[in-house]
C-alpha cells in the first residue's frame, strides 16, 4: 500500500512538472538582463523560475555606473560604480492571438536594493525602491533560449538626494538559457 502511494505521488509530481513546462515553455532560466538605467544595473545576472503554471520569480544581481560632475571642482568628472539586487513576482499569461504558444505577457512587481559609490554626495549611498514590471516573454521552440522585454517603473523608498522619487523610463531586455 505504501509503495502504491509513492508511485501515485511521483506520477502526480511529474504531471505537475509537465503542466508548468507546458504553460511557459520552460521551468527555469539563467542569463543576462540589460537595462536603460545607467546608475546601478546596466547589466545584471538574471535568474527566473516558475513556481506554478502562471507564476514566476525573477532575481537580478546588477552592476552599473555613471560619470558625474563633482561639485566645486571646476567640471571634474568622476565615475561612480553601482550595484543592485532585485527580486520580483510575475504573473504570466499566454498571448492567445499569437501563432506560437511560447509567447506570453506578464505583469507583477518587486523590490530593488542598490548602493552607489560617488564623490558627488547627491549620488552616493544606499537606496531601495518598489517597482512594477510588465512585458513579454518568449521561449524559442528549437533552442533553450528565452528572451524577455520589460518595463520597470520604480518608486524610491529611500535613495541618495539627487535621485528623483520616481523612475519611469527603465526598459530591460533579458536573454537567458532555459533548463
QUIFEN-V37632 format. One record per helix or strand of 2 or more residues. SS is the DSSP state (H for helix, E for strand). FROM is the first residue (numbers start at 1). TO is the last residue. If there is no record, write none. Layout:
SS:FROM:TO ; SS:FROM:TO
This chain:
H:2:24 ; E:28:35 ; E:43:50 ; E:55:69 ; E:77:94 ; E:103:116 ; H:121:123 ; E:125:139 ; E:145:151 ; E:154:158 ; E:166:167 ; E:171:178
